[in-house]
């Protein structure tokens, strides 16, 4: 089954149901999601302020903003065109993702890719699909 991220509508529904003291299992059922997805969402995107603890809680709009920021940070090969071009070139030349990551480390590049980054290029890169060369 494909991974489908929560959208703003679902996050606002979670916020409303949490404010109404609805159990997480019922929230998950109403959204058509697994309860672990809802638990994880609440844990990862909960707002906390040490100076104003009465504001602590889950806010749908804030959760959407936090998730979007996290999504942008994790996609180096989408954000950094020069890095993406170098990785694609090396993959086409037959380099393995492990070799590419090792070479970047050896050259002391400030930006690194993980060893499995080669397989992840298709995530959000405009539909471009690259498979690891056999």
C-alpha positions in Angstrom: 0.0 0.0 0.0 1.3 3.4 -0.9 2.3 5.9 1.8 -0.1 8.8 1.8 0.7 11.7 4.1 -1.9 13.4 6.3 -3.3 16.6 4.8 -4.5 19.8 6.5 -8.1 18.6 6.6 -7.2 15.5 8.5 -4.9 17.4 10.8 -7.7 19.8 11.7 -10.0 16.9 12.3 -7.5 15.3 14.7 -7.3 18.7 16.5 -11.1 19.0 16.8 -11.5 15.4 18.0 -8.6 15.7 20.5 -10.3 18.8 21.9 -13.5 16.9 22.2 -11.6 14.2 24.2 -12.2 11.5 21.5 -10.1 8.4 21.9 -7.3 8.0 19.4 -8.7 4.7 18.1 -12.0 6.5 17.2 -10.1 9.4 15.6 -8.2 6.9 13.4 -11.4 5.1 12.5 -13.1 8.3 11.5 -10.2 9.3 9.3 -9.7 5.8 7.8 -6.2 5.6 9.2 -4.4 3.2 11.5 -4.3 4.3 15.1 -0.5 4.2 15.1 -0.5 6.8 12.3 -2.6 9.1 14.4 -0.5 8.5 17.5 2.7 9.2 15.5 1.2 12.3 14.1 0.3 13.7 17.5 3.7 12.8 18.9 5.7 14.3 16.1 3.7 17.5 15.5 2.6 18.4 19.0 3.2 22.0 20.0 5.1 22.6 23.2 6.1 25.8 24.9 8.0 25.7 28.2 7.3 29.4 29.0 3.6 29.1 28.3 2.7 25.5 29.1 -1.1 26.2 29.0 -0.7 26.5 25.2 0.7 23.0 24.8 -1.3 20.7 22.6 -2.0 19.6 19.0 -2.9 22.3 16.5 -3.7 21.2 13.0 -2.3 24.3 11.2 0.9 24.2 13.2 1.3 20.5 12.6 0.9 21.0 8.8 3.6 23.7 8.9 5.9 21.5 10.9 5.4 18.6 8.6 6.0 20.7 5.5 9.2 22.1 6.9 10.4 18.5 7.8 9.5 17.3 4.3 11.6 20.1 2.7 14.6 19.4 4.8 14.9 15.8 3.9 15.0 16.0 0.1 18.6 17.0 -0.6 18.5 15.6 -4.1 15.5 17.7 -4.9 16.8 20.9 -3.3 20.4 20.8 -4.5 20.5 20.6 -8.3 24.3 20.2 -8.5 24.3 17.3 -6.1 21.4 15.7 -7.9 23.2 16.1 -11.3 26.4 14.5 -9.9 24.5 11.6 -8.4 22.6 10.9 -11.6 25.7 11.1 -13.7 27.5 8.6 -11.4 24.5 6.2 -11.3 24.4 6.3 -15.1 28.1 5.5 -15.2 27.3 2.4 -13.1 28.4 3.6 -9.7 26.5 2.0 -6.8 24.9 4.3 -4.2 27.5 3.1 -1.7 30.3 4.2 -4.0 28.7 7.6 -4.5 28.2 8.2 -0.8 31.8 7.0 -0.1 33.3 9.3 -2.8 31.5 12.3 -1.4 32.8 11.5 2.0 36.4 10.9 0.6 36.3 14.3 -1.2 35.2 16.0 2.0 32.1 17.4 0.4 30.0 19.5 2.8 26.8 17.7 1.7 26.5 14.0 1.9 24.0 11.5 0.6 23.1 8.2 2.3 24.1 4.9 0.8 20.6 4.2 -0.2 20.1 7.7 -1.6 20.3 6.4 -5.1 17.1 4.4 -4.8 15.4 7.4 -3.3 15.9 9.8 -6.2 12.4 9.1 -7.5 10.7 10.6 -4.4 9.6 14.1 -5.4 12.0 14.6 -8.3 9.4 15.5 -10.8 8.5 11.9 -11.7 12.0 10.9 -12.7 12.6 7.3 -11.8 16.2 6.0 -11.4 16.9 2.5 -10.4 20.1 1.2 -9.1 22.1 -0.2 -12.0 22.3 -4.0 -12.0 
